[in-house]
């Protein structure tokens, strides 16, 4: 139930206002403030987090049926039957995202103060960072699809600005354009989905659309809408086939990578699917597609990560793989599990990226892990917190990743997706392998430092946020939702995406066949404990294999000199980028050239120039008549008179 806004949440617009205000201030005065820009931006994010936290505690204390509120600020526009308000929704799902964006975002802002110190455009950087947070908050707090889309597009714009922040570096500029263009493909699908929603419902308001969906649309229409919306989610959240932009996004400043991968942008697609779960509950096929693509992406990205040597690129592919887990959760109807993994992933992925930034800071931006080794002696704090993130991402028992990943896989198994569950278990083993490879080659073994590099620990402003994230990565999962269906997060999210919220969506009528309606959750032959044990064994087993291979049982440096076909395939990312380069760049340029020199130059220009040629020739004939001599004009008048006289005589004779 959505109620009028009570007094306790009337200040929630401050969550949006603070980062927006920070961005505006820094836009005009950021470059003048120099080193004050970072603290101001961080203060704004901290204030936003405090307001979000206060809202959470006040809303959490209310009855489950009275936790959703809508606050209308003003009417954006009214046209015909369409009335669009600028309003925001306060409910458990939006508050969860608000806390993730502002909480993790605040720590990344704090980290950036030390990381970006000395950069000539430091003020502009923090302006973009505040704008990024505002855009994501606008997206998750929106109460209608149009305002959500505005936030959706602003997030894309901010990613372009921040990925290409060092635009004087050609690779960064290219990566920014790649991210922007790739996301436009997904956004096109999203827009078509919005048009389809408005065509059937006559409104874009969440409450009106979701409450009337079971009686207004058929299951087939719900499937179509769900697939179109997921097309947008696949772009933002880097799923097959639109994942190729995310690995290159690491070319921006490392804190930007942490923000994109952990708290903003890539989580937008998962949130959007959870928010619009009604369409996936009504359209089973769309939900199956979401889970299946998530599984395929998870496996493919994990395999690619095995053979990457750049520390941030390994983490980038790990993000794509972990996003696959989230989509398995929401695609299996286990929305709480998917959102739970989103939250825990924000903790350990932000930690891992900030740890990678600390490594790059120590090594003067040299990110090849094959040239590292033994760094735990030089940067012990970074090594320690990075190891905490490693434990969480491989789902070591007791860590946050352990609880959330288990619940995702249990949800897939319970929904009858045994193949997807099996792929998830395999991906868990792969995750354990490539993350252990990354940890060992970076921090352990003998030093392979380049000459002239003297690693040093990062300043306190960079280490402190990592320590807090490390604590969250270890104990956050247990505290938030360690008891699964009876956990704190599950009970909190119940009104928005819990089992009762899903069950409230009626099954389709006979007119809605052949879809099956609400996802068919059922118990399999394995217990929850057995499922957890299998997944944990796979993850830890993968880590043990990597430790054995890179710890001395395998001469990995020699093997790299003569790699096998499989290694070449994964190290070259299954040649997907090359195929895209050929299809959309090389072939695209060939087609454009043909259009330019054949269709445009010959046909279109030929028609235009043909008219010009005919006009010129006709004019040339006319020029011969215009001699400028009086006798010529007199002769013309005489000739004309004779012709007229002959005409009238001929008519008279008749």
N, C-alpha and C positions, 0 to 999 in steps of 0.2 A: 504494500500500500504506500502511495506517495502522498504525503501530507503537506500542508502549508508550512512555510519556513518558521520554526520557532525561534525565540530570541537567542537560544544557545548557539545557533549556527549563522546568525546574520553577519558575523564578522568573517565568515569563511572566504569571502572574496579577497581578503587580505593575502590568502595563500597565492592567488594570482597576482595581486597588486605588487607585492614586494619584489619579485624578480623582474616584473615589467618596469617598475620604477628604477631599479638598479640599471637595467639596460638603457633606459632613456637618459639617466644621469651620465652614464659612461659614454653614451653616444656623443654627447656634447662636450664633456669635460674629461673623458677618460685619458686622452693623451697628455693633458696638462697635469693630471693627478699623478701620473707615473706609478710609483710603488704603492700609492694609496688605492689604486683601482682594485687590486685583488682583495684587500680587506673589506672594502665597501661591497663588492659583489658577494663575498662570503657572508657578510653580515646580513644582507638581504635574503640569501638562501636560508640562513639560520633562523631568521624571523619567520620565514614561510614554513619551515619545518616545525617550529614551536606552535604556530597556529594550527597546522595540520594535526600535531600531536594532541593539542587541547580538544580539537574537534573529535578525534578518535575516541578519547576517553569519555567524552560526554555522550557521544552517540552509542558507544558500546554499553553504557549503563542503562540504555533504554530497552524496552521490550522488543523482541525480534520483529514483530509486525509493525513497529513504529520507528524504523531506522532509515527510512528513505524520505528525503526532502528535496524540493525543487525551489530555487530562488530565482525569480525573473528580475533582471536588471532593467531592461527596456525592450521594446519591440524593434527588432532589426529592420524588417520591412513587411508590408502587407500587399500582396498582389493576387487579385482574384480570390481563389479559395485557399491560397497559401499564406499562412501567417507564421513568420519565423521570429522567435524571440531570442534575445541574448540572455540565456539563463544557464544555470549550472545545477548539477544533480549531486546531492550529498547522500551517498548510500555506502554500504560496506565495501563494494567493489571499487568505487571511486576513491574512497578513503585509503584503501590498501595501496592503490597506485600512487596517491598523493604522498603517502609516507615513504614509499620507495624512491620516488623522484626527488623529493626534498631532502630526505635523510642521506641517501647515498650521494645525491648531488652536492650537498653541503660539504661532505668529506672530500669530494673531488675538487671542489672550489678551493678548499683549504690546502690541499696537496698542490694545486696549481700555483699557489703563491710562491712556493719554493722552486717549482719546476720551471716556471716561465720568467723567473727573475732575470732581468737583464735583456729580455727581448724588447726590441724597439717598438713593437706594436702591442705591448702588454695590455694597455687600456682597451684596445679594440678586441683583444682576445676575451677579456672578461665581460665585455658588453655582449659578445656573441654567446658566451656561456650562459649568462643570465637570460638572454632571449630564448635560448634552447630550452632551458628549464620552464620558462613561461609557456612556450609553445606546447610542450608535452603536458603540462598541467591543464592548459586549455582543452587539449584533446581528451584527457581522462575525466575532466569535470563537466564536459558538455552534456546537455540534456536533449540535443537533437542532432541529426546527422549532418546538417549544414555547418553548425559550429564545430562539430567534431572534424569535419573535412577541412575547415579553416586551420585548426590546430594541426591536422595531418599534413597539410601543405607547408605550414610554417616550420614544422619539424624537418621536412625535406629541405627547405631553404637553408635552415641553420646548419644542417649536416653539410651542405655544399660549401657554406662559408667557412666552417671549421675544418673540414677535411682539406680544403684548399687554402687554409690559413697562411701557410708558407707558399704562396702562389708563385714566388720566384723560383721555386723548385719545380721543374717541368713535370716530374712524376706525380707530385702532389696535385698540381693543377689538373692533370689528366684524370687522376683518381676522383677528384671532386666532380668533374663532368660526367664520369662514368656512373657515379652514384646517383647523380641528379637525373640523368637520362634513363637509367635502368628503373628507377622508381616511378618515372612517368608512365612506363608500361603498366605497372601495377595500379597506378592511380587511375588510368583510363578504365580499367576493369571496375574499380571502386565506384567511379562516377556512373558508369552504366548501371551498376547495382542500385545506386541512389535513385536514378531515374525510374527504375523498375519499382522500387519501393513507393515512390510518390505516385506513380501511375495507378497502383493498386490501393493505396491507403489514402491518398490525397493530403498527406501530412508527412513531416519528417520528424515529428516529436517522438522520442523514445517510448514514453508511456502509452501514447495512443497506438503506436505501431505494434508494440509487443503485446498489449492487452487484447487487441483485435485480430492479431495474426491467425490464430487457430480457426476463426470463423470467416475471415476475409479471403485468404489464399489457400490454394491446394498444396499438397505436399510437393508436387512437381514445381510449382512456382517458388516455394520455400527453398527447394534444392537449387534452382537457378539463382535466386538471390544470394544464397549461401556461397555458391561457387564464385559468383562475381565479387562478393565482398572478400572472399579468401584470396582472390587474385590480387587485390590491394594489399592484403596481409602478407602474401608471399613476397611482394616487393619490399615492404618495410621491414619484414622480419627475416629476409634473406633465405627463402626456401626455393627449392627447385621449381622453375628454371631461372629464377631471378636473384640467386644468391651471389652472383659473381662480383657485385660491387663491394661487398663487406670486407673481403680480405685486403683490398686495396685501400680501404678507408683508414688503415693503420698508418698511412703516410702523413696524416695530420699529427698534431701534438698528442703525446700519449694520454694525457688526462681526457682529451676528447674521445679517444678510443674507449677509455673506461666508461665515459658517460654514455656514448652510443651503445656500447655492448651490454651495459649493466642496467642503466636507469631510464634511458630514453630510446626513442626511435625503434630499435629492433624489438622492444617489448610491446610496441604499439599494436602490432598485428595480433599478438596473442590476446591482449586486452580486448581488442575489437571483436574477436571471435567469441570471447567469454561474454562480452556485453550483449552481443546479438545472438545468444545461444538459442533463442526461440526458433530461429530459422533452421538451425542444425538439429534441434529436437524434432521439428516437423519434417525436415528433409534428411532422412537417414543417409542417403547417398552422398550428400555434401559432406556430412560428418565423416563418413568413411574415407572420402577423398582427402580431407584434412589430415586425418590420422595416417593415411598411407603415404602421402607426400612428406609428412613429418618424419616417418620412419625411413623413407628412402634418402631424404636429406641428411638425417642423423648418421646413417651408415656411410654415405658417400663422403661427407665432410670429415668424419672420423678417420677414414682411410687416407684421405689426402693429408691430414694433419701429421700422420706418421712420418712422412718424408720431407716435411718442411724444416728449413734450417733457421729462418728468421724467428726470433722469440715472439714477436708480436703477430706474425703470420700464423704460427702454431695456435696461439690463443684465439685468433680470428676464426679459424676453422673449428676450433673447439666451441666457440659461441654458436656458429651455425648448427653444429651437432646438438648442442644443448637446447637450442630453440626447437629442434626436431622433437625432443622429449616433451617440451611444452605443448606442441601441437598434437602429439599423440594423446596427451592428457585431455585437452579440450575436444579433440576429435573423437575421443572415446566416451564423451559425456562426463568424464571425471574433471569437471571444471575447477573444483577446489584444488585438486592435485596439480593441475596445470598452472594455476595461479600460485600455488605454494612453491613450485619449482621456479617460477619466475622470481619470486621474492628471494629464495635462497641463492639462486644463480646471481642475482644482483650483488649479494654479499661477496661470494667468492670470486666472481669474474671481475668485479671492480678491484678487489684485492690483487688478483693476479696481474691485471693490466698495470695497476699502480706499481706493483713489484717489478714488472718488466720495465716500467719507466725509470725506476730507481736503478736498475741494472744498466740501462742505457745512459743514465746520468753519470754513473760511475765509470763507464767505459767510453764516454764521449761519443755516444750515439752509434756504437758498433754493436749490431744486434745479431750477428751470426753465432748461434750456440755452439757450433763446431769449433769456434775459436775462443771459447770461454773455458770453464772448468776451474774448480777450486775456489770459487768466489766466496764461499761461506766464511773463509778466513778473513777476507777483506771487507765484506759488507754483511756482517753476521745478523743484524736486525732484519735486513731485507731478505736474507736467506731463510730466517726463522718464520717470518710472516708469510713468505711465499710458500713454504712447506705447509703451513696451515691451510692455505687456499688449495694446495695440491691434495691434501687429505679430503677436503670437502668435495672437490670435483670428481675424485675417483670413488666417491660415496663410501669412504671408510666408515665402519660402524660408529655411530654416535655423533657424526658430523651432520651439518645441515643438509648436505647433498644426499646423504644416506637416507634420511627420512623422506625427502621430496621425491627423489628418483624412484624409491621403492613404491611410493603411493601412485606415481604415474604408471609404472609397469603393472601394478596390481589393478589399476583402473582399466588398462588395456586388456589384461587377461580376463577380468570380470565381465567386460563387454563382449567377450567372445573373439577378440582379435588375437588369437594365439600366435599367428605368424608375426604380427607386429610386435607382440611381447617378446618373441624369440629374437627378432632383430634388435630390440632394445637391450636384451641381455648380451648379445654379441657386441653391440656398440659400447656397452659398459666395459667389456674386456678391452676393446680398442682404446677407450678413453684412459683406462689405467695404464696401457702401454705407452701411448704418445705423451701423456703428461709426466710419467716417470722418466721417460727419455729426456724430456725438456728439463725436468728438475735436475737429473743427474749430470747431463752435459753442461748445464749452466753453473751449478754450485759445487759439484763434487768431482772426484777424480783428480788427475793431475792438471795443473794449470797449463792452458794453451794460449795465454795472453799474447797479444801482439806487442811487439817491442815499442817502448815509449809510453805505454799505457799504465797508469798507476791508479787502480780502482780505489774509490773512497766512499764512505757511507754518506747517505743523503742527509740533509738537514732535518731538524725535528719537525718542521712544518710538513715534511713529506712522510716521515716515519710514523708520526702520531696517527694520521688517518688510516694508515695500513694496519696498525695495531688494533684499532677499533673494529675495522672490517674483519681482521683475523679472529677476534673474539666472536663476532657475529657469525662468521663462517663455521665456527666450531659448535657453538651452543645455540645459535639462533633457530635452527630447525627444530630442535627439541622443545624450546620454549614456545615457538609459534604454533607448531602443529605436530608435535611428536606422537600424539595418540591417534593420528589418522582421522577417521570420521568423528571422533569425539574430541579432537584437538581444538585449541583456541581459535585458530584461523577458520577451521571448518564450521564451528558454531557461529563465528562472526559473519562469514560469507553466506550462511544458510539463506537469508532472505533474498539474496541476489542470484546466486548460482548453485546453491546447495541442492541436495536430492529432492527436497520438497518443492523448491522453486522449479526444478526440471519436471517433476511429476505433475505440477500444476498445469503443464501444457497438455491439452487434450490430444488423444490419438486422432489421426485423420479420419474423416468419414469415408464412405464408400467412393465418393467422388474424388478422393485424393489418392487412390491407388495409382501405381503399384508401390508407392513408398510405404514404409512400415511405421513411421512416426517416431516416438520416443525411443532412444537407443535401448536395445534389449540387454540390460545388465543381468548376468547370471553367474552363478558360482561354477568354477571349474573343478578339476580333480585335485588341484594343488591348493594347500592352505596358504594363508598370508605369510606365515613363517617360512614355509618352503620356498615361496616366491622370493622373499627377501634373502634367504640363504643362497639361492641360485644366483641372483643378481650380484650380491656382495662377493661371492666366490669368484664370479667372472671378473669384476672390477679389480679386486686384490690380486687375482691370478695374473691378469694382464700386467699389473705393476711389477709383480715378482719376475715375470718373464723379461720385461724390459730391464730391470735391475740386473738380472743375470747376464743378459746379452751385452749391455753397455758397461757392466761392472767388471768385465774381464774375460767372460766365456766366449766372447765373439769379437774378433778384430774388425770393428765397424769401420774404422778409417780405411783399412785395406779393401774391405768389401765394397766400399763406395767407388773405388777405382774401376770396378767392373760390375756395375749394377745389372740385375736381371730385368726382364721385361716388366714384371709386376712393379718393381721399384721405380722404373722409368715412368710407368703409367701414373702412379700416385704422385711422384715428385713433379710431374708435369700436369697435375690436377685433372687427370683423365682427359687432357687436351680440350676441355670444354671451352676455355678461354680462346684457344686457337680456332676452334670451330666457330665460335661467336665472332671472332675477328674476321674470319673468312666470309661468313654468311652476311653479317651486318655491316662490316667495314669494307672489305675488299670487293665483295659482290655488290654491295650498296654503291660504292664508288664507281664500279663498272656500269651499273644501271644508270647512275646519275650522269656519267659521261656520255652514255648512249643517248639519254634523253636530251642532254645539252646540245650535242653536235648533230643528232639526227632529227629528233622530234622538234626540238626548239629551233635550231639553226636552219634546218631544211624545210620543215613543214610550217611551223608557226611563223617564223620570220619570213618564209617564202610567201605565205599568204599576205602578210602585212606589206612586205616589199613589193609584191605583185600589184597591189592596189596603188602603191606609189609610182610604179613603172607605168601603169596604164594612165594614171593621172598626168604624168609627165609627157607622155606621147600625145595625149589629147590636147594638152596645153601647147605643145609644139606646133600642132596644126593651127590652133587659134592664133598663135603668134604671127603666122604668115599673113593672116588677114589684117592684123594691126600694123600697117606700114607707116602710118603717120603722114601720108600724102593726101592733100585735099582732092586731087583728081581721082584717086582710088576710091575715096568715100563717095564722091559724086557719081562715079560709075556704078558703085554698089547701089546707090539710091535709085539711079535710072533703071538698073536691072530689076530691082525689087518692084518698082512701079510698073514695068512692063509685065512682070509675072502676075501682079495683082489685076492689071487690066485684062490680061488673057483669061484669068480665072473668072472674072465677072462676065466677060463676053461669052465664054463657054456655057455658063449657067443660063444666060439669056437665050442662047440658041436652043437649049433644051426646052 
